[in-house]
Amino acid sequence: MSASLARVFLALLVGLSGEAATIERALNRMYNFDFSNADREMDGYIAEQPGDAVGLSFRAASLLFRELDRLSILESEFFASNKRLTDRKTLQPDERLKQRFFTAVEASKALARTKLTSDANDKNALFALCLNAGLITDYMGLIEKRHLGSLSYAKESHSYAVKLLKVDPGYVDAYLTTGMTEYLLGSVPFFVKWFVRFEDAEGNKALAVERLKSVIERGKYLGPFAKILLATIDLREKRPFQAEMRLAELSRDFPENPLFKKELEKLRTKIK
């Protein structure tokens, strides 16, 4: 079946269901760790909206989440421990999934750049490029352990987020990227910050938290992910009760996700 026929077929399936595919529903499935249905929802959206690079970016995000879960990278000990983050122990990535991930990223990048040739301020295209660079950063840093190599992609993601927010300060999801930049810069030694410069970023941890909170409250797509990141920050900053609150909310909102329940129970055992 050709790619064009496959898109038509998927669109017909969506039409028979009586409900249009949406990124929000795909992400709901992803946050519930229902990756097969997340892929199915996203395939339907991409078939209906072939010109929207954001759909391809979130397909890549779902694939990355699947791999992070398989490798147990999403567990709290990984993010709460600097030693585990910088551990050079080799992980064994799923090569087929890796190929699918980078194929989706490259397709999204090509589509977004085409959009930007006709409109340099296309908001969805800028957001897609912000997401793509951030996803590559995470894949290289968390799975391949290429921390220095991932730095250029982190700066690229941040730059697209800054540009997008200048075009539209109300595009709240972009604050997830700038917020995490603030937190990470605020967590590294001064001499590192001297050599690693990010546009419009100072390393203000309080500002990082406020930006992530704004994504939770007003973001269209990334609110749950911002809450996961804030729970991680709470754990790193020795705020277990705030982390417990956020994990309880995530467990309530995504009841099919076993990781949220596991992490919540583990944390409650520690703080009793």
C-alpha positions in Angstrom: 0.0 0.0 0.0 1.4 3.4 -1.0 1.9 6.1 1.6 -0.9 8.2 0.1 -3.3 5.3 0.0 -2.4 4.5 3.6 -3.3 8.1 4.6 -6.7 7.8 2.8 -7.4 4.5 4.5 -6.6 5.9 8.0 -8.8 8.9 7.3 -11.6 6.6 6.3 -11.2 4.6 9.5 -11.4 7.8 11.5 -14.5 8.9 9.7 -16.2 5.6 10.4 -15.5 6.1 14.1 -17.5 9.3 13.9 -14.7 11.2 15.9 -11.8 13.1 14.5 -8.3 12.1 15.8 -6.7 14.7 18.0 -3.2 15.3 19.4 -4.7 15.7 22.9 -6.3 12.2 22.8 -3.1 10.7 21.5 -1.2 12.3 24.4 -3.7 11.1 26.9 -3.0 7.6 25.7 0.7 8.2 25.8 0.6 9.5 29.4 -1.4 6.4 30.3 1.5 4.4 28.8 -1.0 3.0 26.2 1.5 3.4 23.4 -0.2 1.3 20.8 -3.4 3.4 20.9 -1.3 6.6 21.2 0.4 5.6 17.9 -3.0 4.8 16.4 -4.5 8.2 17.4 -1.5 10.0 16.1 -1.5 8.2 12.8 -5.1 9.2 12.4 -4.3 12.9 13.2 -1.4 12.9 10.7 -3.6 11.4 8.1 -6.2 14.1 8.6 -3.6 17.0 9.0 -0.6 16.0 6.8 0.6 19.6 6.7 1.0 19.9 10.5 4.5 19.1 11.6 3.5 19.1 15.3 1.7 15.7 14.7 4.9 14.1 13.6 6.8 15.6 16.5 4.4 14.1 19.0 4.6 10.7 17.2 8.3 10.9 17.9 7.6 11.9 21.5 5.4 8.8 22.0 8.1 6.6 20.6 10.6 8.2 23.0 8.3 7.7 26.0 7.9 4.1 25.0 11.7 3.6 25.0 12.3 5.5 28.2 9.7 3.3 29.9 11.3 0.1 28.5 14.7 1.1 29.8 13.3 2.2 33.2 14.7 5.7 32.7 11.4 7.4 33.9 11.7 6.1 37.4 12.3 8.8 40.0 15.7 7.5 41.2 17.1 8.1 37.7 16.2 11.8 37.6 16.7 12.5 41.3 20.3 11.2 41.3 23.0 13.1 39.5 25.1 9.9 39.6 22.5 8.0 37.7 22.0 10.8 35.2 25.8 11.0 34.4 26.4 7.2 34.7 28.1 6.0 31.5 26.7 2.5 31.8 25.7 1.5 28.3 22.0 1.0 27.5 20.7 -1.1 24.7 18.3 0.9 22.6 15.7 -0.7 20.4 17.2 -0.1 17.0 13.9 -0.4 15.1 12.2 2.1 17.5 15.2 4.4 17.1 14.9 4.4 13.4 11.1 5.1 13.6 11.9 7.9 16.1 14.4 9.7 14.0 12.3 9.2 10.8 9.4 11.0 12.5 11.7 13.8 13.8 13.3 14.3 10.3 9.9 14.3 8.6 8.6 16.9 11.1 11.7 19.1 10.7 11.4 19.0 6.9 7.7 19.9 7.0 8.3 22.7 9.5 11.1 24.3 7.6 9.0 24.3 4.4 6.3 26.1 6.3 8.9 28.7 7.6 10.1 29.5 4.1 6.6 31.0 3.4 6.0 32.4 6.9 9.0 32.8 9.2 6.7 33.3 12.1 4.5 30.1 11.6 3.8 29.2 15.3 3.2 25.5 14.8 6.3 25.1 12.7 8.4 26.9 15.4 6.9 24.7 18.1 7.5 21.6 16.1 11.2 22.5 15.7 11.4 23.3 19.4 10.0 19.9 20.2 12.2 18.0 17.7 15.4 19.5 19.1 14.3 18.8 22.6 13.4 15.2 21.8 16.8 14.6 20.2 18.4 16.2 23.3 16.6 13.7 25.5 17.4 10.7 23.3 21.1 11.5 23.1 21.5 12.5 26.7 19.3 9.9 28.5 19.6 6.9 26.2 22.9 7.3 24.4 24.6 9.2 27.3 26.1 11.7 24.9 25.6 14.7 27.2 28.0 17.1 25.6 26.8 16.1 22.1 23.2 16.8 23.1 24.0 20.3 24.3 23.7 21.9 20.8 20.3 20.4 20.4 19.2 21.8 23.8 20.3 25.2 22.8 18.5 24.9 19.5 15.3 23.8 21.2 15.6 26.8 23.6 16.2 29.2 20.8 13.1 28.1 18.9 11.1 28.4 22.2 12.3 31.9 22.7 11.5 32.9 19.1 8.0 31.4 19.4 7.3 33.2 22.6 8.4 36.5 21.0 5.9 35.8 18.2 3.1 34.7 20.5 3.7 35.1 24.3 0.4 33.1 24.8 1.9 29.9 23.3 2.3 28.6 26.8 3.6 25.1 26.0 6.9 26.7 24.9 7.5 27.7 28.5 8.2 24.1 29.3 11.5 24.4 27.3 12.5 27.8 28.7 11.6 26.7 32.2 13.7 23.6 32.1 16.6 25.6 30.7 16.3 28.0 33.7 16.3 25.0 36.1 19.2 23.2 34.5 21.4 26.3 34.3 20.5 27.0 37.9 21.7 23.5 38.8 25.2 23.6 37.3 28.4 25.2 38.7 29.1 28.8 37.8 32.1 28.0 35.6 29.8 25.7 33.5 27.3 28.5 33.0 30.1 30.8 32.0 30.8 28.7 28.9 27.3 27.5 28.2 25.2 30.5 27.2 21.4 30.3 26.4 19.5 33.2 25.0 17.3 35.0 27.6 18.2 32.5 30.4 19.9 33.2 33.7 19.6 29.9 35.7 16.7 31.1 38.0 15.2 28.0 39.6 12.2 30.0 41.0 11.4 31.3 37.5 11.8 27.7 36.2 9.1 26.5 38.6 6.7 29.4 37.7 7.1 28.6 34.0 6.4 25.0 34.5 3.3 25.8 36.6 2.0 28.0 33.8 2.3 25.1 31.4 0.3 22.9 33.9 -2.4 25.5 34.2 -2.7 26.8 30.7 -0.7 24.6 28.3 -2.5 22.9 25.5 -0.4 19.8 25.1 2.4 19.6 27.7 0.7 20.2 31.1 1.0 16.6 32.3 4.7 16.5 31.2 5.3 19.8 33.0 3.8 18.2 36.1 6.1 15.1 35.8 9.1 17.5 35.6 7.9 19.5 38.5 7.5 16.4 40.6 11.1 15.5 39.7 12.3 18.9 40.6 10.5 18.7 44.0 12.3 15.4 44.7 15.7 16.9 43.7 15.0 20.0 45.9 14.0 17.9 48.9 10.3 18.9 48.7 8.7 15.4 49.1 5.2 16.6 50.1 4.9 18.7 46.9 6.2 15.8 44.9 3.6 13.5 46.5 0.8 16.0 45.6 1.8 16.1 42.0 2.2 12.3 41.7 -1.2 11.8 43.3 -2.7 14.1 40.7 -0.9 12.3 37.9 -2.1 9.0 39.2 -5.6 10.2 39.4 -5.6 11.8 35.9 -3.9 8.8 34.2 -5.1 5.8 36.1 -3.8 3.3 33.6 -0.2 4.4 34.1 1.5 2.0 36.5 4.6 4.1 37.0 2.7 7.0 38.7 1.2 4.6 41.2 4.5 2.9 41.8 6.4 6.2 42.4 3.6 7.5 44.6 3.6 4.4 46.8 7.4 4.5 47.0 7.4 8.2 48.0 4.7 7.7 50.6 6.7 4.9 52.2 9.7 7.2 52.5 7.9 10.2 54.0 5.8 8.3 56.6 
